[in-house]
Amino acid sequence: MKYQRILLKLSGEALMGQQQFGIDQDRLSQYVKEVREAVMQGVEVALVIGGGNIYRGMEGVAGGMDRVQGDYMGMMATVINAMALQATLESVAVKVTLLSGLMVDPVTRPMSRRNALDAFEKGHVVIIAGGTGNPYFTTDTASALRAVEIKADAIFKGTRVDGIYNDDPEKNPDAVKYSTITFEEAYKQNLKVMDRTAFTLCWENRLPIVVFDMNTPGNLLKEIQGKRTGTVVTATDQ
């Protein structure tokens, strides 16, 4: 395996499938199957998922809500999605530890590097909910922070697009896809890989970002094995 420990970042919106809100059980089951296949190959997997299928804090702010309150509501939404992932993984005999930067007793344990590493030693998938536990930070930033904390080999950002392009491929059919790109090049071209804080954290810690299409079955394991289907962002000398 090219990667032995990964952090898989999924958007909450991805769980909606063809629905307008909430959780599509078929999509959830597909993601769980992909994760289970990776675990069966001996890969240590941490998961961070957003909450946009349930609530988006910035939309609340646009409607006049206090930013801090909206962000905490968004963090709570990630806990709901994390619990759905936990239950579905456990239904297919995958052991799970659910940690959170925002404590929701009794359904989560506190996120700490030691708790995450202890769970890996037991062969568990580690789901990390609750963002960073603080307002003003996105789940992208939480993903980067947690990946650095647990010393992941890379962040895997599962999207509906098969990598990074020089333009929006859904709007521009002539957009060019990158197989690999450096942090420096992505920054200079202002490519929207992750939000700026998350991107900088990965860059400073030389943590590769793998962007790939999570909705195509088998892609996660292929990327873990080094069979590239998406785009890898790396430091210049990696």
Secondary structure, DSSP 8 states (H G I E B T S, - for coil): ---SEEEEEE-TGGGGTTSSSS--HHHHHHHHHHHHHHHHTT-EEEEEE--TTT--HHHHHHTT--HHHHHHHHHHHHHHHHHHHHHHHHHTT--EEEEESS--TTT-EE--HHHHHHHHHTT-EEEEESTTSSTT--HHHHHHHHHHHTT-SEEEEEESSSSEESS-TTT-TT--EESEEEHHHHHHTT--SS-HHHHHHHHHTT--EEEEETTSTTHHHHHHTT--SSEEEE-TT-
